[in-house]
Amino acid sequence: MSERKVLNKYFPPDFDPSKIPRRKMPKDKQQVVRLMAPFSMRCNTCGEYIYKGKKFNARKETVQGEEYYGIKIFRFYIKCTQCSAEITFKTDPKNSDYTCEHGAQRNFEPWRANDDKKEEDKLARLEEEENDPMAALENKAVDSKREMDILDALQSIKSRNARLERAGKGDMDRILEHVSSRTEVGDSTVEVRLSEYEAQRKREEDEDEEEVRRVFGRAYLDGVPDIELDDGAASASSSSAGSEPNTPTDGQDGPVASGSGTGSGKANPDAPPSMAAAVAAAKAAAVKRKLDTVEPSAAMLLSDEQKSIVSKGFSAMPPPKKKKGNSALANKLGIKLKK
Protein backbone atom coordinates (compact mmCIF):
# COMPACT_ATOMS: atom_id res chain seq x y z
CA MET A 1 0.00 0.00 0.00
CA SER A 2 1.40 3.40 -0.96
CA GLU A 3 2.03 6.10 1.58
CA ARG A 4 -0.55 8.79 2.11
CA LYS A 5 0.23 12.53 2.13
CA VAL A 6 3.74 12.04 0.77
CA LEU A 7 5.96 15.12 0.78
CA ASN A 8 8.68 13.79 -1.54
CA LYS A 9 9.25 10.70 -3.64
CA TYR A 10 12.33 8.68 -4.54
CA PHE A 11 13.77 9.18 -8.02
CA PRO A 12 16.37 6.61 -9.04
CA PRO A 13 19.66 7.72 -10.63
CA ASP A 14 18.71 6.33 -14.03
CA PHE A 15 15.40 8.26 -14.19
CA ASP A 16 14.91 10.11 -17.50
CA PRO A 17 11.68 12.23 -17.72
CA SER A 18 12.07 12.62 -21.50
CA LYS A 19 11.29 8.94 -21.96
CA ILE A 20 7.82 9.39 -20.41
CA PRO A 21 5.26 9.96 -23.20
CA ARG A 22 2.94 12.96 -22.89
CA ARG A 23 -0.77 12.30 -22.79
CA LYS A 24 -3.27 14.62 -24.41
CA MET A 25 -6.44 15.24 -22.45
CA PRO A 26 -9.64 15.67 -24.48
CA LYS A 27 -11.18 19.13 -24.36
CA ASP A 28 -14.63 17.90 -23.42
CA LYS A 29 -13.50 15.53 -20.67
CA GLN A 30 -15.57 15.55 -17.53
CA GLN A 31 -14.08 15.51 -14.05
CA VAL A 32 -15.78 14.31 -10.88
CA VAL A 33 -15.72 16.93 -8.13
CA ARG A 34 -17.36 17.29 -4.73
CA LEU A 35 -19.35 20.49 -4.32
CA MET A 36 -22.33 22.06 -2.59
CA ALA A 37 -25.41 23.53 -4.24
CA PRO A 38 -24.69 27.25 -4.76
CA PHE A 39 -28.37 28.25 -4.50
CA SER A 40 -31.71 26.74 -3.53
CA MET A 41 -33.67 25.24 -6.41
CA ARG A 42 -36.74 23.15 -7.22
CA CYS A 43 -36.62 20.05 -9.38
CA ASN A 44 -38.80 20.32 -12.49
CA THR A 45 -39.43 16.55 -12.61
CA CYS A 46 -40.64 15.72 -9.09
CA GLY A 47 -40.89 19.14 -7.42
CA GLU A 48 -38.33 18.31 -4.72
CA TYR A 49 -36.61 21.33 -3.13
CA ILE A 50 -32.84 21.27 -3.01
CA TYR A 51 -31.52 23.80 -0.54
CA LYS A 52 -28.34 25.79 -0.70
CA GLY A 53 -25.37 23.95 0.79
CA LYS A 54 -26.50 20.40 -0.13
CA LYS A 55 -23.44 18.30 -1.07
CA PHE A 56 -23.21 16.44 -4.37
CA ASN A 57 -20.71 14.38 -6.34
CA ALA A 58 -20.91 16.42 -9.53
CA ARG A 59 -19.32 16.15 -12.98
CA LYS A 60 -17.53 19.26 -14.17
CA GLU A 61 -16.75 20.24 -17.74
CA THR A 62 -15.62 23.37 -19.57
CA VAL A 63 -18.27 25.05 -21.69
CA GLN A 64 -17.09 25.23 -25.28
CA GLY A 65 -17.47 28.52 -27.12
CA GLU A 66 -18.39 30.62 -24.08
CA GLU A 67 -15.98 32.94 -22.31
CA TYR A 68 -16.18 36.20 -20.43
CA TYR A 69 -13.15 38.40 -21.07
CA GLY A 70 -10.94 35.31 -21.30
CA ILE A 71 -12.46 33.66 -18.19
CA LYS A 72 -13.61 30.10 -18.80
CA ILE A 73 -17.14 29.06 -17.90
CA PHE A 74 -17.72 25.66 -16.25
CA ARG A 75 -20.81 23.46 -16.26
CA PHE A 76 -21.78 21.09 -13.44
CA TYR A 77 -24.04 18.02 -13.57
CA ILE A 78 -25.84 16.83 -10.44
CA LYS A 79 -28.77 14.51 -9.74
CA CYS A 80 -31.97 15.18 -7.83
CA THR A 81 -32.00 13.57 -4.39
CA GLN A 82 -35.60 12.35 -4.90
CA CYS A 83 -35.95 11.23 -8.52
CA SER A 84 -32.30 11.22 -9.70
CA ALA A 85 -33.13 13.54 -12.59
CA GLU A 86 -30.15 15.33 -14.08
CA ILE A 87 -29.75 19.02 -13.16
CA THR A 88 -27.15 21.31 -14.71
CA PHE A 89 -25.94 24.78 -13.78
CA LYS A 90 -22.92 26.84 -14.86
CA THR A 91 -20.80 29.66 -13.59
CA ASP A 92 -21.60 33.33 -14.28
CA PRO A 93 -18.37 35.36 -13.91
CA LYS A 94 -20.10 38.53 -15.10
CA ASN A 95 -22.31 38.69 -11.99
CA SER A 96 -20.04 36.56 -9.76
CA ASP A 97 -22.82 34.03 -9.44
CA TYR A 98 -24.21 30.77 -10.88
CA THR A 99 -26.93 30.26 -13.49
CA CYS A 100 -29.41 27.39 -13.40
CA GLU A 101 -29.41 25.86 -16.88
CA HIS A 102 -31.49 22.68 -17.08
CA GLY A 103 -33.58 20.32 -14.94
CA ALA A 104 -34.45 22.74 -12.12
CA GLN A 105 -35.72 26.22 -11.41
CA ARG A 106 -33.94 28.64 -9.08
CA ASN A 107 -36.01 29.95 -6.17
CA PHE A 108 -36.96 33.62 -6.08
CA GLU A 109 -34.49 35.92 -4.33
CA PRO A 110 -35.64 39.54 -3.87
CA TRP A 111 -32.14 41.01 -3.86
CA ARG A 112 -31.52 39.63 -7.36
CA ALA A 113 -34.60 41.30 -8.86
CA ASN A 114 -33.10 44.79 -8.60
CA ASP A 115 -29.72 43.67 -9.91
CA ASP A 116 -31.29 42.28 -13.08
CA LYS A 117 -32.83 45.65 -13.97
CA LYS A 118 -29.55 47.58 -13.90
CA GLU A 119 -26.08 46.83 -15.29
CA GLU A 120 -27.27 46.71 -18.89
CA ASP A 121 -24.80 46.16 -21.66
CA LYS A 122 -23.09 49.30 -23.00
CA LEU A 123 -22.80 47.98 -26.54
CA ALA A 124 -26.54 47.33 -26.77
CA ARG A 125 -27.17 50.81 -25.44
CA LEU A 126 -24.90 52.42 -28.03
CA GLU A 127 -26.62 50.51 -30.82
CA GLU A 128 -30.01 51.65 -29.56
CA GLU A 129 -28.85 55.28 -29.44
CA GLU A 130 -27.59 55.11 -33.04
CA ASN A 131 -30.93 53.84 -34.29
CA ASP A 132 -33.15 56.04 -32.10
CA PRO A 133 -32.11 59.71 -31.57
CA MET A 134 -34.85 60.27 -28.95
CA ALA A 135 -33.47 57.44 -26.81
CA ALA A 136 -30.01 59.00 -27.11
CA LEU A 137 -31.42 62.35 -25.91
CA GLU A 138 -33.15 60.72 -22.95
CA ASN A 139 -30.00 58.85 -21.98
CA LYS A 140 -27.98 62.08 -22.14
CA ALA A 141 -30.50 63.84 -19.88
CA VAL A 142 -30.33 61.00 -17.35
CA ASP A 143 -26.53 61.01 -17.44
CA SER A 144 -26.34 64.80 -16.96
CA LYS A 145 -28.72 64.63 -13.98
CA ARG A 146 -26.62 61.88 -12.41
CA GLU A 147 -23.45 63.92 -12.93
CA MET A 148 -25.06 67.01 -11.34
CA ASP A 149 -26.07 64.99 -8.27
CA ILE A 150 -22.55 63.60 -7.97
CA LEU A 151 -21.03 67.11 -8.27
CA ASP A 152 -23.39 68.51 -5.61
CA ALA A 153 -22.49 65.73 -3.19
CA LEU A 154 -18.78 66.25 -3.89
CA GLN A 155 -19.09 70.01 -3.33
CA SER A 156 -20.84 69.51 0.02
CA ILE A 157 -18.10 67.13 1.12
CA LYS A 158 -15.40 69.62 0.11
CA SER A 159 -17.07 72.52 1.95
CA ARG A 160 -17.46 70.42 5.09
CA ASN A 161 -13.80 69.37 5.00
CA ALA A 162 -12.69 72.99 4.53
CA ARG A 163 -14.85 74.11 7.46
CA LEU A 164 -13.39 71.43 9.67
CA GLU A 165 -9.87 72.37 8.62
CA ARG A 166 -10.44 76.06 9.45
CA ALA A 167 -11.94 75.11 12.81
CA GLY A 168 -8.93 72.93 13.58
CA LYS A 169 -6.46 75.74 12.92
CA GLY A 170 -7.80 78.41 15.30
CA ASP A 171 -11.53 78.58 15.57
CA MET A 172 -11.81 75.40 17.58
CA ASP A 173 -9.69 76.77 20.45
CA ARG A 174 -11.73 79.97 20.57
CA ILE A 175 -14.98 78.02 20.58
CA LEU A 176 -13.76 75.81 23.41
CA GLU A 177 -12.67 78.83 25.48
CA HIS A 178 -16.05 80.46 24.97
CA VAL A 179 -17.88 77.29 25.97
CA SER A 180 -15.67 76.81 29.05
CA SER A 181 -16.21 80.42 30.18
CA ARG A 182 -19.96 80.01 29.82
CA THR A 183 -19.78 76.80 31.77
CA GLU A 184 -17.83 78.43 34.61
CA VAL A 185 -20.29 81.33 34.84
CA GLY A 186 -23.17 78.93 34.84
CA ASP A 187 -21.55 76.82 37.57
CA SER A 188 -21.00 79.84 39.86
CA THR A 189 -24.60 80.98 39.37
CA VAL A 190 -25.88 77.52 40.13
CA GLU A 191 -23.76 77.32 43.29
CA VAL A 192 -25.09 80.68 44.54
CA ARG A 193 -28.66 79.62 43.92
CA LEU A 194 -28.12 76.29 45.65
CA SER A 195 -26.60 77.99 48.69
CA GLU A 196 -29.53 80.42 48.90
CA TYR A 197 -31.98 77.55 48.60
CA GLU A 198 -30.25 75.56 51.35
CA ALA A 199 -30.18 78.59 53.68
CA GLN A 200 -33.87 79.27 53.10
CA ARG A 201 -34.74 75.63 53.66
CA LYS A 202 -32.79 75.50 56.91
CA ARG A 203 -34.43 78.72 58.11
CA GLU A 204 -37.89 77.32 57.41
CA GLU A 205 -37.08 74.10 59.29
CA ASP A 206 -35.89 76.10 62.33
CA GLU A 207 -39.09 78.15 62.28
CA ASP A 208 -41.20 74.99 62.14
CA GLU A 209 -39.35 73.44 65.09
CA GLU A 210 -39.74 76.61 67.12
CA GLU A 211 -43.46 76.72 66.40
CA VAL A 212 -43.89 73.08 67.44
CA ARG A 213 -41.88 73.64 70.62
CA ARG A 214 -43.90 76.74 71.50
CA VAL A 215 -47.30 75.13 70.86
CA PHE A 216 -46.85 71.69 72.39
CA GLY A 217 -43.89 72.23 74.72
CA ARG A 218 -42.94 68.56 74.84
CA ALA A 219 -39.64 67.32 76.20
CA TYR A 220 -38.83 63.60 76.01
CA LEU A 221 -37.11 62.23 79.09
CA ASP A 222 -35.95 58.60 79.01
CA GLY A 223 -38.34 57.86 76.14
CA VAL A 224 -41.47 59.05 78.08
CA PRO A 225 -43.11 62.27 76.82
CA ASP A 226 -43.70 64.89 79.48
CA ILE A 227 -45.96 67.92 79.00
CA GLU A 228 -44.77 71.17 80.51
CA LEU A 229 -47.59 73.37 81.74
CA ASP A 230 -47.56 76.94 83.01
CA ASP A 231 -48.30 77.90 86.64
CA GLY A 232 -52.02 78.50 86.09
CA ALA A 233 -52.63 75.17 84.34
CA ALA A 234 -50.59 73.29 86.97
CA SER A 235 -52.59 74.83 89.86
CA ALA A 236 -55.86 74.03 88.12
CA SER A 237 -54.86 70.42 87.58
CA SER A 238 -53.71 69.99 91.22
CA SER A 239 -56.92 71.44 92.67
CA SER A 240 -59.20 69.37 90.41
CA ALA A 241 -57.35 66.10 91.02
CA GLY A 242 -57.22 66.55 94.84
CA SER A 243 -53.69 65.23 95.08
CA GLU A 244 -51.10 66.35 97.64
CA PRO A 245 -50.04 69.93 96.98
CA ASN A 246 -46.40 69.51 97.93
CA THR A 247 -45.76 66.41 95.75
CA PRO A 248 -43.16 67.18 93.09
CA THR A 249 -44.05 66.28 89.51
CA ASP A 250 -41.83 64.56 86.96
CA GLY A 251 -39.27 66.91 85.46
CA GLN A 252 -39.55 69.44 88.40
CA ASP A 253 -37.25 69.83 91.39
CA GLY A 254 -39.32 72.03 93.69
CA PRO A 255 -42.89 71.73 95.05
CA VAL A 256 -45.83 72.73 92.94
CA ALA A 257 -47.80 75.76 94.15
CA SER A 258 -51.41 74.87 94.92
CA GLY A 259 -54.15 76.96 93.42
CA SER A 260 -57.40 78.17 94.89
CA GLY A 261 -59.37 75.39 93.29
CA THR A 262 -61.61 77.74 91.37
CA GLY A 263 -59.65 77.49 88.12
CA SER A 264 -58.39 81.05 88.29
CA GLY A 265 -55.11 80.10 86.49
CA LYS A 266 -55.01 81.42 82.94
CA ALA A 267 -53.63 79.46 79.98
CA ASN A 268 -50.87 80.63 77.72
CA PRO A 269 -52.32 83.36 75.48
CA ASP A 270 -50.11 82.32 72.58
CA ALA A 271 -51.42 78.71 72.65
CA PRO A 272 -53.98 77.72 69.99
CA PRO A 273 -57.49 76.51 70.88
CA SER A 274 -56.37 72.87 70.61
CA MET A 275 -54.05 73.29 73.60
CA ALA A 276 -56.89 72.62 76.07
CA ALA A 277 -57.60 69.26 74.46
CA ALA A 278 -53.91 68.35 74.60
CA VAL A 279 -53.75 69.28 78.33
CA ALA A 280 -56.83 67.20 79.12
CA ALA A 281 -55.42 64.17 77.27
CA ALA A 282 -52.12 64.55 79.12
CA LYS A 283 -53.88 64.67 82.54
CA ALA A 284 -55.91 61.56 81.66
CA ALA A 285 -52.86 59.60 80.48
CA ALA A 286 -50.45 60.62 83.27
CA VAL A 287 -50.39 58.17 86.23
CA LYS A 288 -48.22 59.24 89.17
CA ARG A 289 -47.17 57.02 92.05
CA LYS A 290 -47.01 58.25 95.65
CA LEU A 291 -43.67 58.43 97.35
CA ASP A 292 -44.71 56.20 100.30
CA THR A 293 -45.83 53.25 98.13
CA VAL A 294 -43.72 50.10 97.95
CA GLU A 295 -41.60 49.56 94.85
CA PRO A 296 -43.22 46.74 92.82
CA SER A 297 -41.22 43.59 92.20
CA ALA A 298 -41.56 40.38 90.19
CA ALA A 299 -42.41 38.37 93.34
CA MET A 300 -45.65 40.33 93.78
CA LEU A 301 -46.98 38.80 90.55
CA LEU A 302 -46.51 35.17 91.75
CA SER A 303 -49.06 33.06 93.62
CA ASP A 304 -48.39 31.46 97.05
CA GLU A 305 -47.62 28.05 95.53
CA GLN A 306 -45.18 29.56 93.05
CA LYS A 307 -43.53 31.54 95.83
CA SER A 308 -43.03 28.34 97.92
CA ILE A 309 -41.44 26.59 94.93
CA VAL A 310 -39.12 29.53 94.35
CA SER A 311 -38.17 29.71 98.06
CA LYS A 312 -37.24 26.01 98.23
CA GLY A 313 -34.81 26.34 95.36
CA PHE A 314 -33.56 23.57 93.08
CA SER A 315 -30.73 22.13 95.21
CA ALA A 316 -32.39 18.70 95.72
CA MET A 317 -31.91 16.26 92.88
CA PRO A 318 -34.97 14.43 91.52
CA PRO A 319 -35.32 10.75 92.50
CA PRO A 320 -33.69 8.37 90.05
CA LYS A 321 -35.95 6.45 87.74
CA LYS A 322 -36.20 2.68 88.10
CA LYS A 323 -34.57 0.82 85.28
CA LYS A 324 -36.68 -1.70 83.51
CA GLY A 325 -34.89 -5.02 83.74
CA ASN A 326 -35.39 -8.34 82.08
CA SER A 327 -38.24 -9.20 84.45
CA ALA A 328 -40.59 -6.66 82.87
CA LEU A 329 -39.80 -8.01 79.41
CA ALA A 330 -40.27 -11.58 80.61
CA ASN A 331 -43.65 -10.74 82.10
CA LYS A 332 -44.78 -9.26 78.80
CA LEU A 333 -43.64 -12.36 76.93
CA GLY A 334 -45.04 -14.75 79.57
CA ILE A 335 -41.67 -16.25 80.47
CA LYS A 336 -40.52 -17.13 84.02
CA LEU A 337 -36.95 -16.39 84.85
CA LYS A 338 -34.99 -18.54 87.30
CA LYS A 339 -32.96 -16.65 89.86
C-alpha positions as CSV (number, residue, x, y, z in Angstrom):
1,M,0.0,0.0,0.0
2,S,1.4,3.4,-1.0
3,E,2.0,6.1,1.6
4,R,-0.6,8.8,2.1
5,K,0.2,12.5,2.1
6,V,3.7,12.0,0.8
7,L,6.0,15.1,0.8
8,N,8.7,13.8,-1.5
9,K,9.3,10.7,-3.6
10,Y,12.3,8.7,-4.5
11,F,13.8,9.2,-8.0
12,P,16.4,6.6,-9.0
13,P,19.7,7.7,-10.6
14,D,18.7,6.3,-14.0
15,F,15.4,8.3,-14.2
16,D,14.9,10.1,-17.5
17,P,11.7,12.2,-17.7
18,S,12.1,12.6,-21.5
19,K,11.3,8.9,-22.0
20,I,7.8,9.4,-20.4
21,P,5.3,10.0,-23.2
22,R,2.9,13.0,-22.9
23,R,-0.8,12.3,-22.8
24,K,-3.3,14.6,-24.4
25,M,-6.4,15.2,-22.5
26,P,-9.6,15.7,-24.5
27,K,-11.2,19.1,-24.4
28,D,-14.6,17.9,-23.4
29,K,-13.5,15.5,-20.7
30,Q,-15.6,15.5,-17.5
31,Q,-14.1,15.5,-14.1
32,V,-15.8,14.3,-10.9
33,V,-15.7,16.9,-8.1
34,R,-17.4,17.3,-4.7
35,L,-19.4,20.5,-4.3
36,M,-22.3,22.1,-2.6
37,A,-25.4,23.5,-4.2
38,P,-24.7,27.3,-4.8
39,F,-28.4,28.3,-4.5
40,S,-31.7,26.7,-3.5
41,M,-33.7,25.2,-6.4
42,R,-36.7,23.1,-7.2
43,C,-36.6,20.1,-9.4
44,N,-38.8,20.3,-12.5
45,T,-39.4,16.6,-12.6
46,C,-40.6,15.7,-9.1
47,G,-40.9,19.1,-7.4
48,E,-38.3,18.3,-4.7
49,Y,-36.6,21.3,-3.1
50,I,-32.8,21.3,-3.0
51,Y,-31.5,23.8,-0.5
52,K,-28.3,25.8,-0.7
53,G,-25.4,23.9,0.8
54,K,-26.5,20.4,-0.1
55,K,-23.4,18.3,-1.1
56,F,-23.2,16.4,-4.4
57,N,-20.7,14.4,-6.3
58,A,-20.9,16.4,-9.5
59,R,-19.3,16.2,-13.0
60,K,-17.5,19.3,-14.2
61,E,-16.7,20.2,-17.7
62,T,-15.6,23.4,-19.6
63,V,-18.3,25.1,-21.7
64,Q,-17.1,25.2,-25.3
65,G,-17.5,28.5,-27.1
66,E,-18.4,30.6,-24.1
67,E,-16.0,32.9,-22.3
68,Y,-16.2,36.2,-20.4
69,Y,-13.2,38.4,-21.1
70,G,-10.9,35.3,-21.3
71,I,-12.5,33.7,-18.2
72,K,-13.6,30.1,-18.8
73,I,-17.1,29.1,-17.9
74,F,-17.7,25.7,-16.3
75,R,-20.8,23.5,-16.3
76,F,-21.8,21.1,-13.4
77,Y,-24.0,18.0,-13.6
78,I,-25.8,16.8,-10.4
79,K,-28.8,14.5,-9.7
80,C,-32.0,15.2,-7.8
81,T,-32.0,13.6,-4.4
82,Q,-35.6,12.4,-4.9
83,C,-36.0,11.2,-8.5
84,S,-32.3,11.2,-9.7
85,A,-33.1,13.5,-12.6
86,E,-30.2,15.3,-14.1
87,I,-29.8,19.0,-13.2
88,T,-27.2,21.3,-14.7
89,F,-25.9,24.8,-13.8
90,K,-22.9,26.8,-14.9
91,T,-20.8,29.7,-13.6
92,D,-21.6,33.3,-14.3
93,P,-18.4,35.4,-13.9
94,K,-20.1,38.5,-15.1
95,N,-22.3,38.7,-12.0
96,S,-20.0,36.6,-9.8
97,D,-22.8,34.0,-9.4
98,Y,-24.2,30.8,-10.9
99,T,-26.9,30.3,-13.5
100,C,-29.4,27.4,-13.4
101,E,-29.4,25.9,-16.9
102,H,-31.5,22.7,-17.1
103,G,-33.6,20.3,-14.9
104,A,-34.5,22.7,-12.1
105,Q,-35.7,26.2,-11.4
106,R,-33.9,28.6,-9.1
107,N,-36.0,29.9,-6.2
108,F,-37.0,33.6,-6.1
109,E,-34.5,35.9,-4.3
110,P,-35.6,39.5,-3.9
111,W,-32.1,41.0,-3.9
112,R,-31.5,39.6,-7.4
113,A,-34.6,41.3,-8.9
114,N,-33.1,44.8,-8.6
115,D,-29.7,43.7,-9.9
116,D,-31.3,42.3,-13.1
117,K,-32.8,45.7,-14.0
118,K,-29.5,47.6,-13.9
119,E,-26.1,46.8,-15.3
120,E,-27.3,46.7,-18.9
121,D,-24.8,46.2,-21.7
122,K,-23.1,49.3,-23.0
123,L,-22.8,48.0,-26.5
124,A,-26.5,47.3,-26.8
125,R,-27.2,50.8,-25.4
126,L,-24.9,52.4,-28.0
127,E,-26.6,50.5,-30.8
128,E,-30.0,51.7,-29.6
129,E,-28.8,55.3,-29.4
130,E,-27.6,55.1,-33.0
131,N,-30.9,53.8,-34.3
132,D,-33.2,56.0,-32.1
133,P,-32.1,59.7,-31.6
134,M,-34.9,60.3,-28.9
135,A,-33.5,57.4,-26.8
136,A,-30.0,59.0,-27.1
137,L,-31.4,62.3,-25.9
138,E,-33.2,60.7,-23.0
139,N,-30.0,58.8,-22.0
140,K,-28.0,62.1,-22.1
141,A,-30.5,63.8,-19.9
142,V,-30.3,61.0,-17.3
143,D,-26.5,61.0,-17.4
144,S,-26.3,64.8,-17.0
145,K,-28.7,64.6,-14.0
146,R,-26.6,61.9,-12.4
147,E,-23.5,63.9,-12.9
148,M,-25.1,67.0,-11.3
149,D,-26.1,65.0,-8.3
150,I,-22.6,63.6,-8.0
151,L,-21.0,67.1,-8.3
152,D,-23.4,68.5,-5.6
153,A,-22.5,65.7,-3.2
154,L,-18.8,66.2,-3.9
155,Q,-19.1,70.0,-3.3
156,S,-20.8,69.5,0.0
157,I,-18.1,67.1,1.1
158,K,-15.4,69.6,0.1
159,S,-17.1,72.5,2.0
160,R,-17.5,70.4,5.1
161,N,-13.8,69.4,5.0
162,A,-12.7,73.0,4.5
163,R,-14.9,74.1,7.5
164,L,-13.4,71.4,9.7
165,E,-9.9,72.4,8.6
166,R,-10.4,76.1,9.4
167,A,-11.9,75.1,12.8
168,G,-8.9,72.9,13.6
169,K,-6.5,75.7,12.9
170,G,-7.8,78.4,15.3
171,D,-11.5,78.6,15.6
172,M,-11.8,75.4,17.6
173,D,-9.7,76.8,20.5
174,R,-11.7,80.0,20.6
175,I,-15.0,78.0,20.6
176,L,-13.8,75.8,23.4
177,E,-12.7,78.8,25.5
178,H,-16.0,80.5,25.0
179,V,-17.9,77.3,26.0
180,S,-15.7,76.8,29.1
181,S,-16.2,80.4,30.2
182,R,-20.0,80.0,29.8
183,T,-19.8,76.8,31.8
184,E,-17.8,78.4,34.6
185,V,-20.3,81.3,34.8
186,G,-23.2,78.9,34.8
187,D,-21.5,76.8,37.6
188,S,-21.0,79.8,39.9
189,T,-24.6,81.0,39.4
190,V,-25.9,77.5,40.1
191,E,-23.8,77.3,43.3
192,V,-25.1,80.7,44.5
193,R,-28.7,79.6,43.9
194,L,-28.1,76.3,45.7
195,S,-26.6,78.0,48.7
196,E,-29.5,80.4,48.9
197,Y,-32.0,77.6,48.6
198,E,-30.3,75.6,51.3
199,A,-30.2,78.6,53.7
200,Q,-33.9,79.3,53.1
201,R,-34.7,75.6,53.7
202,K,-32.8,75.5,56.9
203,R,-34.4,78.7,58.1
204,E,-37.9,77.3,57.4
205,E,-37.1,74.1,59.3
206,D,-35.9,76.1,62.3
207,E,-39.1,78.1,62.3
208,D,-41.2,75.0,62.1
209,E,-39.3,73.4,65.1
210,E,-39.7,76.6,67.1
211,E,-43.5,76.7,66.4
212,V,-43.9,73.1,67.4
213,R,-41.9,73.6,70.6
214,R,-43.9,76.7,71.5
215,V,-47.3,75.1,70.9
216,F,-46.9,71.7,72.4
217,G,-43.9,72.2,74.7
218,R,-42.9,68.6,74.8
219,A,-39.6,67.3,76.2
220,Y,-38.8,63.6,76.0
221,L,-37.1,62.2,79.1
222,D,-36.0,58.6,79.0
223,G,-38.3,57.9,76.1
224,V,-41.5,59.1,78.1
225,P,-43.1,62.3,76.8
226,D,-43.7,64.9,79.5
227,I,-46.0,67.9,79.0
228,E,-44.8,71.2,80.5
229,L,-47.6,73.4,81.7
230,D,-47.6,76.9,83.0
231,D,-48.3,77.9,86.6
232,G,-52.0,78.5,86.1
233,A,-52.6,75.2,84.3
234,A,-50.6,73.3,87.0
235,S,-52.6,74.8,89.9
236,A,-55.9,74.0,88.1
237,S,-54.9,70.4,87.6
238,S,-53.7,70.0,91.2
239,S,-56.9,71.4,92.7
240,S,-59.2,69.4,90.4
241,A,-57.4,66.1,91.0
242,G,-57.2,66.5,94.8
243,S,-53.7,65.2,95.1
244,E,-51.1,66.4,97.6
245,P,-50.0,69.9,97.0
246,N,-46.4,69.5,97.9
247,T,-45.8,66.4,95.8
248,P,-43.2,67.2,93.1
249,T,-44.0,66.3,89.5
250,D,-41.8,64.6,87.0
251,G,-39.3,66.9,85.5
252,Q,-39.5,69.4,88.4
253,D,-37.2,69.8,91.4
254,G,-39.3,72.0,93.7
255,P,-42.9,71.7,95.0
256,V,-45.8,72.7,92.9
257,A,-47.8,75.8,94.2
258,S,-51.4,74.9,94.9
259,G,-54.2,77.0,93.4
260,S,-57.4,78.2,94.9
261,G,-59.4,75.4,93.3
262,T,-61.6,77.7,91.4
263,G,-59.6,77.5,88.1
264,S,-58.4,81.0,88.3
265,G,-55.1,80.1,86.5
266,K,-55.0,81.4,82.9
267,A,-53.6,79.5,80.0
268,N,-50.9,80.6,77.7
269,P,-52.3,83.4,75.5
270,D,-50.1,82.3,72.6
271,A,-51.4,78.7,72.6
272,P,-54.0,77.7,70.0
273,P,-57.5,76.5,70.9
274,S,-56.4,72.9,70.6
275,M,-54.0,73.3,73.6
276,A,-56.9,72.6,76.1
277,A,-57.6,69.3,74.5
278,A,-53.9,68.4,74.6
279,V,-53.7,69.3,78.3
280,A,-56.8,67.2,79.1
281,A,-55.4,64.2,77.3
282,A,-52.1,64.6,79.1
283,K,-53.9,64.7,82.5
284,A,-55.9,61.6,81.7
285,A,-52.9,59.6,80.5
286,A,-50.4,60.6,83.3
287,V,-50.4,58.2,86.2
288,K,-48.2,59.2,89.2
289,R,-47.2,57.0,92.0
290,K,-47.0,58.2,95.7
291,L,-43.7,58.4,97.3
292,D,-44.7,56.2,100.3
293,T,-45.8,53.3,98.1
294,V,-43.7,50.1,97.9
295,E,-41.6,49.6,94.9
296,P,-43.2,46.7,92.8
297,S,-41.2,43.6,92.2
298,A,-41.6,40.4,90.2
299,A,-42.4,38.4,93.3
300,M,-45.6,40.3,93.8
301,L,-47.0,38.8,90.6
302,L,-46.5,35.2,91.8
303,S,-49.1,33.1,93.6
304,D,-48.4,31.5,97.1
305,E,-47.6,28.0,95.5
306,Q,-45.2,29.6,93.0
307,K,-43.5,31.5,95.8
308,S,-43.0,28.3,97.9
309,I,-41.4,26.6,94.9
310,V,-39.1,29.5,94.3
311,S,-38.2,29.7,98.1
312,K,-37.2,26.0,98.2
313,G,-34.8,26.3,95.4
314,F,-33.6,23.6,93.1
315,S,-30.7,22.1,95.2
316,A,-32.4,18.7,95.7
317,M,-31.9,16.3,92.9
318,P,-35.0,14.4,91.5
319,P,-35.3,10.8,92.5
320,P,-33.7,8.4,90.0
321,K,-35.9,6.4,87.7
322,K,-36.2,2.7,88.1
323,K,-34.6,0.8,85.3
324,K,-36.7,-1.7,83.5
325,G,-34.9,-5.0,83.7
326,N,-35.4,-8.3,82.1
327,S,-38.2,-9.2,84.5
328,A,-40.6,-6.7,82.9
329,L,-39.8,-8.0,79.4
330,A,-40.3,-11.6,80.6
331,N,-43.6,-10.7,82.1
332,K,-44.8,-9.3,78.8
333,L,-43.6,-12.4,76.9
334,G,-45.0,-14.8,79.6
335,I,-41.7,-16.2,80.5
336,K,-40.5,-17.1,84.0
337,L,-36.9,-16.4,84.8
338,K,-35.0,-18.5,87.3
339,K,-33.0,-16.7,89.9
